[in-house]
Amino acid sequence: MSKKFTKKLTTAHIITGLYTGGAEIMLYNLLSRTNKERFSPLVISLMNRGTLSERIESLGIPVYTIDIKPGEVPNPKSVWRLLRTIGKLKPDLLQGWMYHGNTAAWLSNFLSSQKVPIVWDVQHSIAGLVHEKKMTQNLIKFGAKISQSINQVVFASANSKAQHEALGYSTRNTCIIPNGFDTNNFQPSPEAKLKFRAELVLPSDAFLIGLICRFHPMKDHKNFLQAAAILQKNYPNVHFVLVGRDVDKNNKELADWIRELNLFNIHLLGERKDIPVITAALDIASSSSAYGEAFPMIAGEAMSCCVPCVVTDVGDSGWAVADTGRVVPPRNPQELAKAWEELIVMGSEARNALGLAARARVLEYFALDSVVSKFENLYEELLAHK
């Protein structure tokens, strides 16, 4: 018999924006499985509606925007819009996502006469502050100073937790809740393999190595392309699929790298909505990130699809993939290409075995329902002590 609740609890999620990215997808995943009998979630985007707002609203969850422009420093007007929005919605709990959202959650609560529990969600790992933009550096430092006043700081990885605590974040109010993956939406699919290769006008047995992420220095697309140039010398029939925001033919920097490296069989597909199909169609999925990752969503999604991964050893990526794929040093295209070659040479039967082990690992450690339960239990505990 399902448990009956006398009052729904309103949880407000404040996030920088709703363009497709790891933290944004994790927020969507969490919302998709939230117990609507107990919780009434809503989302506040500090920027605009992005690309995910319609998907979130299709869950029956409202999305509000503060309309801060990209790169704009928040001003009294935008702060007032945020305070007015939260004042009207009267949430029982605020959850910030990423440094800007976390700071906004703290600030709105600090300036409000009605205090509510605050949860921060930190998806980032920090190899060094020098890699971050100046504003992000300031937000990280400010976050360390006020972190002791936050009810709970949730880190997506143990590595991220240790790094932030070394920078002065409080150690008394932290926990680790890893990213969760929808293994119903992301699962192996022979049909996807055929469909996607047909779209690219490739043979049904074409070998595909994929990188699915937005274009950003942290993601180190150049590392991926340099490794592709190394691999294609001995494996000229391998195709490389790159998907994500600003990963298209209009990106001059990408186009210049491809030309300089004399690359071929490169497919720049930009931002797509059919990521489960593309992911399941790959033979190898990669993360070539140089820094910043806690555990990239694409790796967990690929593992859910029984696609073995080659990832750089950033954040908890190495621990998450473990022996179901390959882990290589960041900024080392030679090692990245070598790891790809190892998976190619081992043959389809051995790769399939790795893929099955990868999905089993996701089900054991990163199943979405389990992750959502951890968040909901946290909300219940904080609200019980309100």
N, C-alpha and C positions, 0 to 999 in steps of 0.2 A: 504494500500500500504506500502511495507517495505521501511525503510529508506535507502538511498544510501549513502555510505561513499567514500570519495575520496582517503583515505589512511588507510590501515590496521595498527594498532598499535601493536608492538611486546612486549609482556609481558613475562619476563623470571622469572620462579619460581625456586628458589634455595632451595633445601631440603637436609637434612643429608643423607638419603638413600631412597630406594624404596622397602624395605621389607614391608609386610602387617602390618599396624598399623593404629591407629585412624587418625593421621594427614595426613598420606599418602593416606588413603581412602578419606578423605575430599578433598585433592588436586585432586584426580581422579574425584570425584563427580563434583567439580567446573569445571574442564576441559571438562567434558562430556557435559556440558550445556553452555559453553562459546560461545558467538555469534562470529562465525568464519568470518562473513562478516566484523565485526568491529575490532576484535582482532586476532592476530596471536600468540598464546601461545607456549612456549617451556619450557622444564624442564631440570634443571642441578642438577644431583645427586652428592653430594660431595664424596660419596662412589662409589659403583658399580651399576649395573643395577637392582639388587634386584629381587623381584618377580612381581612387578607391571609395569615394563618398557614395556613389550609386550602389556599389556592392554592399556597403555597410547598411545603407537605408533599406536595401532589399531584405535585410534580416529583421526589419521592423524597429531599427535603432536610429534615432534622430542624429543628424550632424549639424553642428553650428560652426560658423567661421568668424574669426576676428579680423581677417583680411589684412594682415601685416604683409607688406611686399617682401619678396626675397631679397635678403641683404639689408633690409631696413632695420634700423635700431628702434626697438619699441619706444614709443613716446607716451606722454600722459593720455593722449586721446585713445590709443590702442589699449593701454592699461585700463582705462575707464570702460571701454567696450567689453573687455574680459570680465571685469568686476560686475558690470551690469548683467552680463549673460549668466554668470554663476549665481548672482543674487536672485535672478528670476527662476532659475532651475532648482535652487535649493538642494544640492546633492547631499547625500549622507556620507560620502567618501570621495576624495579626489585622488586620481592616479595620474601621475605625470609619466610621459614617455620621452626618453632622451633628454639631454641637458636643458634645452629650451623649454620643453614641456614640464620638466621637473621644477625648474625655477619658477615658471608661471603658476604651477600648482601651489608652491610655497608662498609666493607673493600674494596671490589672491586670497589665500587663507589668512596670511599675516595681516592683510588690510581689512579683513571681514570681521564683523562683530560676532558672528556665529562660527566657531571653530569646528572643523570636522577632521577625522583621521586622514593622513596623507600617506600615500604609497608612491615611491619613486621606482621606475623601471629603468635600469641601466643596461643597454645593449652593447656598449662599446668597450673595447679593451684599449689600453694606452701603452704603446711602446715608448712614447716620449712626448711631452707636451709640444715639442718643437714641430711635430707633424701636424698639429691642429691649427685651425684659423685662430686669429687673435681673440675674437669674441668667444669662441669655444674654449680657448685656454682660460679666459676670465671666468666663464661659467663653471668650468671644472673646479677652479680654485675657490670660487664663491660657494659652490656646492659642498666642498670640504668643510667650510666654516659653519654652514648651517645644517649639515647632515645630521648632527646629533639631535636636532629639533624635529626631524622627520620620524613618523611612527614606524615605518619599515622601508628599508632600501633593498630592492630586489635586484640581484645581479643575474645575468643570463649565463654566466660562467664563473668557475672558481678562479680562473686566471684574472678576469676582470675585477672580481672582488678583492683579490690580493693587491692588484695594482692600485686600485682606488684607495684602499686603506693605507697603502704606503705613501699616498699623497695627502693623507690627513683625514680621510673619510672616517666617520665613526665606526667602531667595531661592535658596538653593543646592540644595534638595531638592524642588522643585515641578515640576509638569507640568499640562497641560490635557488632559483626556479628556472630551469633551462627552457629554451624554446621548444614548443610542441608542434607536431606535424600531423596533418590529416591524412592518415594512411588509407582512408577510403577514397579520397580525391587523388592522392598520389600513390599509384600502384602500377605494377608491370603491365604492359599492354602491347602485344604483338601488332594489334591494329594501329596503334599510334606510330609504331616504327614504320609501317608501310605508308600510312597517310602522310606523315611528315616528309619522308623521302620523295614521295610523289609530288608534293608541293614544291620541293626544291629541284625537281626534275633530276633525281639521282637514282641509280640502281637500287634495288631493294636491299642489297647487301653492302651498300656504302657505309664506311666506318666513320662515325661522327663523334667528335670531341667537343663538348660544349662549355661555355662560360655565360652564365645568366646573372647579370647584375648591372646596376646603373654605371654610367661613366663617371669615375671619380678617382683622384690620385691614390686613394686608399685601396682601390680594387686592383690597381696595377695592371691595366690591360696591356701595357707595353711588355711586361714580363711574359704574359700569355702569348703574345704575338712573336716575341723573340724565341720562345720555346717552340712555337709552331714552325718557325723558319728552320730551326735545328732538326726537328722531326721530319719535315717534308723532304729533306735531302735523301733519306732512306725509305720514306713512306709517302711517295708523291700522291697516292690515291686517298689519303686521309682527308676528311673535310672538317673544317672548324666552324662551329656555329656560335655566334655572339649575339646575345639578346639583352635588351635593357634600355632604360631611358638614355637618350643621346648616343646610343650605340647604333649608328646608321651611317649611310653614305654622306650625309650632310656634315658629319663630324670631321673637320679638316685635319685635326691632330691624328685621329685614327687612320684616315686615308693616307696621310704622309708616312706614318709608320709602316703601313702595309706596302706602299710603293718602295720605300727605302729598303725593306727587308725582302723585296721581290717575292712576296707571298701570293699564292693562288689557293683556290678552293676555300676561300673565306666568305662566309655568309653573314652579313650585318643586317639583322632583322628588326632593330629598334625595340620599342616597348610592345609587348604582346599580351593578350588576355588568355591565350591558350597554353599557359606555362605547364600544366600537367601533361598535355600531349607532347610538347617539345621535350620536356624532361624525360618522359618515359621512352622517347625515341632515341635517346643518346646511348652510345656505347660506353663512354667515359664522361663523367661530369668533373669540372675543375673549379677550384677557387684559387686565384693567383694573388690574393691580397698581400700587401706589404705590411699593413698594420691595421688596427682599429676593430677587427672582427672579434666578436665573442664566440659565436658559432654560426657561420653563414647559413641562412635559410635554405639556399639552393642545395647545399650539401645534404641536409636532412631530408629535403624533398626528393633528391636523387636517390638517396639510400632507401627511401620508402618505395621507390620505383624499381628497386633491385638493380640500380645502376651504380657500379663501383666508382669511387671518387678519388681524385688526386688533389690534395689540398696543401696549402702552405701552413706551416706550423705557427699560426697566429691565434691568440686567444685559446679557446678549448677545442679548436678544430682537430688537432692531433688526437686528443683523448676521445673525441666524439667518433671519429672515423676508425681509430684504432687499427686492428689488423684486417678490416674489411676493405681496405683500399691502400693508398700510399700517402705518406706525409713527407713533405720536402721543405727545405729552408725557404723563407721569403727572399725575393729579389735574386733568385738563382735559376735562370731559364734552362741552364744545362741539366740541373737536377730535375726540373719539372718535365723536360723532354724525356729524360731517362726513365722517369716513373711511368710516363705514358707508354713508352716503348716496352717496358716490362709487362704492362697489362695487355698490350697488343700481342706480344710474343707468346704469352701464356695460353692464348687460344680462348675460344668462346666458352668451352665447358668450364674451365677454371674461372673465367670472369663471371659466369653465371653463378658459380658457387660463392664467389665473393659477394655478388649482389644479394643472394639469399641471406647471407650472414649479415649484410648491411641492413636489410629490412628487419631482420630479427632484432638487431641492436636498437633500431628506432622504436620498435614495439616494446622493448624492455625498458628503455631509458627516456624516450622522448614522445611517447604516445600522447596525443592532444588531450584526451579526456582526463588523463592523470595530471597533466600540467594545469588544466583548467580547475580541477578539484583543489590543487594546491593554492591557486589564487583565491578561490572562493572560501576555502578554509581560513586563509589569511584575513580576508575581509570580515568574516564572521568573528574572528578573534579580536580584531581591532575595534569593531563596532560594539562588541560585548563590553569592552573596557572604555567606551566613549564617556 
